[in-house]
Amino acid sequence: MIKKPKVISFDVDGTLVPTGFVDAVWLEGIPSLYAQKYKISFEEAYQIVTQAYNEVGDHRIEWYYLDYWIKRFDLNTSKEELFNRYRHKVKIYEDVEPVINALRNNYKLIICSNAEKDFILFQLKSLLNQFHHIFSATSDFKEVKKSREFYGRICELLKVEPEEVIHIGDHLIFDYINPREIGINAILINRNQHKVALRIHTIKNLKELLKLLDYLNCPI
């Protein structure tokens, strides 16, 4: 499957970090500020806010931009204040740092995420110097999903062939099917061991990536 990889790419939410911080910002932070401003209960605010999220929908770029929602709801806060309010929710999976340390000398390590870039930078602050590039589909390319074209542009920017890239992520379509369709060696990580619709091999943590590379005689 893997032939002389030069680049290893990682998704973020669900791959390097749990979703606790992101969920807290969107589903606790915004509704609680809305409730405070308009003097209603959190439950009422939650219904109003999540309905607005759904009405815009994840097919529109605004859906991903926190500043858009702060302005839309006329909230007395900033992105930075919201992030810092929930900084205690930021976690990095315990297998991430040792695996990154094992790989960094032999591969170009990059991030390929759908998240707004500021979310990525805040959550991975302690590891940012380990990555050569951080790509956000929404912030850098104004794409709402990680499409085949997104991965193709990454390969062009890095001047590598798709076959020279390994991508690890937790979404079946955006982290596995789409990159594989252009020749990237995609690996699906399934940390919670959810049932996968297709019969494909998954890894349950990043330590299994090291075992896979060792099995394929790739440098670690």
N, C-alpha and C positions, 0 to 999 in steps of 0.2 A: 504493500500500500504506500509506504513512505520511501522516497528515494532522495537521498542527499538533501535533507531539509536545511534551509538557511534561516528561515523566519518561523518563529512560533508566536501565534496570535491568541489572545485571550479575550473572551467576553468578560463582562464585569459582574452585573447582578445575577446571583445564582451560580456564578462560576468562581469568582475571586472573593466576593462578599455576599452575605445573606441580604435579604431584601428589607430587613428591619428599619434601616435608616430611611430609605426611599419611601417605604410605606408610612412611616411616622410623619415625614414632611408633608406628603400629599393627603393622607387620610386622618391625621391628627392635627397637624399644624395649621393647614389652611382652614378646615372646618372650625377649629377652636377660635381662630382669629375672626372668622366670619361671625360666629356666635357672639363674641365679645363686642364687635362693632355694631351689630344690628340688634343686640340685646334679645337674643333668642336662645333656646337650649342647644346644646351640642348636637343632640339627635336631630333637631330640625335643620340645623346648619349642615350637618353631614348629608342629609337627604338633598338639600338644595345644591350643595357643592358637587356631590357625585353625579347628580342629574345633569349639571352643567358640563362636567367632564364627558359624560356619555353623549350629550347632544353635540359637542364639538367632535368627539371621536378621534381615535388614534390614527386615522387616515389623514388628518390635518396637522401641519407642523406646529401650530400654536399649542396643541395638546401637550407637547413635550416641554414647553418653555415656562418655567416657574414665574418669571417676571410677567408673562402675559396674564397669568391668573391673579397675581398680586394686584396688577393694574385693573383687571376686569372687575374684581370684587372690591376695589378701592380699599385695600387693607393697609393698615399703618405698620408696615414692616418692610424689610428688604430680604433679598435672597440670603445674604450673609447672616442676618439675624436668625432666620429660620434654620439655616444649617447649624449654627452654633447652639440653638435651642435643643437640637436633637443629636448633638455630636456624640453623646454617650451611647447612642444607638449604632454608631459605626463599629462594625466588626469585620475582621478579615479572617477567612477560614484558616485554621491552624496549619494546614498543609501548604499554604501558598508560599510563605517566605522561604522555607527550606527547598521547595521545588524551584522557585525562581533563582535562588542562589546556586543550585546545581546546574541550571541551564544557561545562565547569563554569559558565561565565558565562551560557549560554543555556538550560540544562536543569537540572532537579533530578535529581541523580545518586543512585542507591540501589543497595544490594546485596540480592539475593534468592537465598539459598543454602539448600541442604539441610544443610550442615555445622553442627556444634555451634558456637555463637557464639564461644566462646573460641578455636577454631581460626581463625576469620575474623579476629578482632581481632589475634591474634598475627601472622598472616601479612601483614596489610595495615596494620600499625602506622604505616608511613611515609606512608600515603595516607588515613588515616581522616578527616582534616579536610576531605577533598574530597567526602565523601558525606553527603547529608542524612539518610539513614536506612540502617540495616543490619538486615535481616530474616533470621532463621534459622527455617526451617520447624520444625526439631526443638526448638530452644531457646525460641522465642517462641510457637509455636502448638501444640507437642506433636504435630506431624504428621510421619510418617516419610517422606513424599515431597512434592514441590511439586505439589500438586493444582490443579485448576481453582478449587476453593474457596479455596485459599491465595492465589492471584493475585487472586481477587475481593476478599478481605479487605484485601489491600494497596491495591487501588484505592479501597476505601471509606475506609481510614485516611488516604490521601493526598488524598481528595476529588477524584479525577480519573476520567474515563471510561476504560475499557480501551483505546479507540482512541487515547487521548492518551499511551499508554505504549509504549515500545520495550523489549523484553527481549532480551539477548544471552546465550546459554549454549551448552554443548557436548553436552547430552543430548537426544536426539531426542524422547523422551516428555515429560520434566519441564521442559525449557527451550524446546521448540518446539511440540509438539502441544497440550499442556495449556493454555499461555497463549493460543495462537491460538484455541482453542475458545471462549474468552470474549471474543475481540475484540482482544486485545493483539497488537501488531505484533512477533512473535517472529522473531529471526534466529538461525540455527544457525551457530556458529563451529566450524570443522573444522580446527584447527591442524595436525594430523598427516595431513590429507588421507585419512582413512579412507573407505572406500566407504560411502555412505549408502543405506539400503534404499529410501527414497522418492526420487523425482525432485524434489528441492527445491534451490533456490539456497542455497549456503552461502558464508560468507566465511572466508578462511584466516587473517586477523589483524584487529586492530581498526582498522588504517589503512584497510581497505576499508569500514569503517563510516562513516568520514569522507567517503570518496568517494561512498558511497550517499546520505548526507544532502545532500551538495553537489548530486548529480544530481537529488534530489527538491526542491531549493531550500529545504531546511530550514537554519536558522542553525547555523553552526559557530563 
